[in-house]
């Protein structure tokens, strides 16, 4: 069955709970971007090592992998709003710890990696909860609109956050971490202002069968499996975020503010597409659009890796963000619509591990390759790999490729089809 649309471009914001959720998510994402820019530049200043830049991503990813059997079940069984609020408070504590290290002149890889592990645990629990909370705040007819605005919120933060992070770090690392701390506290307050939403929880006691329900559902539903794994391998190979301090300082001769511009460029491209999608949602050939987006992401990555001119590099990064936004929009909509609410937390836990693997583990991949072959070959090889993934997945998942419109599946008819 298809989801009826109200035609209201701001439909999601007619619901007060969603409006607070939107603001909280924006502030939290803004703060995370500031911390990311500050930690990356400060680590490269202290160590001068591409490998350490890659390890920043690895230490944030490991908790999501190790806790995957727990986080989704927690999001399905407990108050998602409370989980998000607790996680934001923990994130604020991590920002305070980074601030303390900087004030004490004790910023060094070992304690920072310890803080990032805690940050990773917080994100491991918050990811499934925040992804599963949004569908509980709006009626189904407004869900696609809410997803588009969710992406817009994150991408707006991805534009402004790195630029602000670069400017704040240019003033001092203390200022950058202090602002991030304040924003995370405010985000937690906004979440606590959301009335507890209705949530379908599993009626059965927790068991290994229930915990593994997310894996079972994904393995059987080829549309969800293809969409999640496509993002995993495409961004795992094509990610270049971890190496931006190297490009900003050594390749393009830019300072912290220039790093902020580089980090913001993908968000600029993405927000343009996200706003366009909010007003002009994908109505036909959604599967093809997603694969084209991934291919363009790979092309942009190759151009960025080869460029030695700032404006070309920024344009390539904008192309990467714009094309990735198309893929993200289609993928997130499909995952939400094709996943029943009672297992949504566990499916999103698996999805968050895949997203974490594609981002944080992708940063580790880029850092280790750059430490051996250099930053430019690491990025170019990764971009070529992303192009290969787009072609391979388009051939391997014809059902995903042939999806036309973004609509909820008919459960009875899909159940009758072979897995």
Rosetta blueprint (number, residue, H / E / L):
1 X L
2 X L
3 X L
4 X L
5 X L
6 X L
7 X L
8 X L
9 X L
10 X L
11 X H
12 X H
13 X H
14 X H
15 X L
16 X H
17 X H
18 X H
19 X H
20 X H
21 X H
22 X H
23 X H
24 X H
25 X H
26 X H
27 X H
28 X H
29 X H
30 X H
31 X H
32 X H
33 X H
34 X H
35 X H
36 X H
37 X H
38 X H
39 X H
40 X H
41 X H
42 X H
43 X H
44 X H
45 X H
46 X H
47 X H
48 X L
49 X L
50 X H
51 X H
52 X H
53 X H
54 X H
55 X H
56 X H
57 X H
58 X H
59 X H
60 X H
61 X H
62 X H
63 X H
64 X H
65 X H
66 X H
67 X L
68 X H
69 X H
70 X H
71 X H
72 X H
73 X H
74 X H
75 X H
76 X H
77 X H
78 X L
79 X L
80 X H
81 X H
82 X H
83 X H
84 X H
85 X H
86 X H
87 X H
88 X H
89 X H
90 X H
91 X H
92 X H
93 X H
94 X H
95 X H
96 X H
97 X H
98 X H
99 X H
100 X H
101 X H
102 X H
103 X H
104 X L
105 X L
106 X L
107 X L
108 X L
109 X H
110 X H
111 X H
112 X H
113 X H
114 X H
115 X H
116 X H
117 X H
118 X H
119 X H
120 X H
121 X H
122 X H
123 X H
124 X H
125 X H
126 X H
127 X H
128 X H
129 X H
130 X H
131 X H
132 X H
133 X H
134 X H
135 X L
136 X L
137 X L
138 X L
139 X L
140 X H
141 X H
142 X H
143 X H
144 X H
145 X H
146 X H
147 X H
148 X H
149 X H
150 X H
151 X H
152 X H
153 X H
154 X H
155 X H
156 X H
157 X H
158 X H
159 X H
160 X H
161 X H
162 X H
163 X H
164 X H
165 X H
166 X H
167 X H
168 X H
169 X H
170 X H
171 X H
172 X L
173 X H
174 X H
175 X H
176 X H
177 X H
178 X H
179 X H
180 X H
181 X H
182 X H
183 X H
184 X H
185 X H
186 X H
187 X H
188 X H
189 X H
190 X H
191 X H
192 X H
193 X L
194 X L
195 X L
196 X L
197 X L
198 X L
199 X L
200 X L
201 X L
202 X L
203 X L
204 X L
205 X L
206 X L
207 X L
208 X H
209 X H
210 X H
211 X H
212 X L
213 X H
214 X H
215 X H
216 X H
217 X H
218 X H
219 X H
220 X H
221 X L
222 X H
223 X H
224 X H
225 X H
226 X H
227 X H
228 X H
229 X H
230 X H
231 X H
232 X H
233 X H
234 X H
235 X H
236 X H
237 X H
238 X H
239 X L
240 X L
241 X H
242 X H
243 X H
244 X H
245 X H
246 X H
247 X H
248 X H
249 X H
250 X H
251 X H
252 X L
253 X L
254 X L
255 X L
256 X H
257 X H
258 X H
259 X H
260 X H
261 X H
262 X H
263 X H
264 X H
265 X H
266 X H
267 X H
268 X H
269 X H
270 X H
271 X H
272 X H
273 X H
274 X H
275 X H
276 X H
277 X H
278 X H
279 X H
280 X L
281 X L
282 X L
283 X L
284 X L
285 X L
286 X H
287 X H
288 X H
289 X H
290 X H
291 X H
292 X H
293 X H
294 X H
295 X H
296 X H
297 X H
298 X H
299 X H
300 X H
301 X H
302 X H
303 X H
304 X H
305 X H
306 X H
307 X L
308 X L
309 X L
310 X H
311 X H
312 X H
313 X H
314 X H
315 X H
316 X H
317 X H
318 X H
319 X H
320 X H
321 X H
322 X H
323 X H
324 X H
325 X H
326 X H
327 X H
328 X H
329 X H
330 X H
331 X H
332 X H
333 X H
334 X H
335 X H
336 X H
337 X H
338 X L
339 X L
340 X L
341 X H
342 X H
343 X H
344 X H
345 X H
346 X H
347 X H
348 X H
349 X H
350 X H
351 X H
352 X H
353 X H
354 X H
355 X H
356 X H
357 X H
358 X H
359 X H
360 X H
361 X H
362 X H
363 X H
364 X H
365 X H
366 X H
367 X H
368 X H
369 X H
370 X H
371 X H
372 X H
373 X H
374 X L
375 X H
376 X H
377 X H
378 X H
379 X H
380 X H
381 X H
382 X H
383 X H
384 X H
385 X H
386 X H
387 X H
388 X H
389 X H
390 X H
391 X H
392 X H
393 X H
394 X H
395 X H
396 X H
397 X L
398 X H
399 X H
400 X H
401 X H
402 X L
403 X L
404 X L
405 X L
406 X L
407 X L
408 X L
409 X L
410 X L
411 X H
412 X H
413 X H
414 X H
415 X H
416 X H
417 X L
418 X L
419 X L
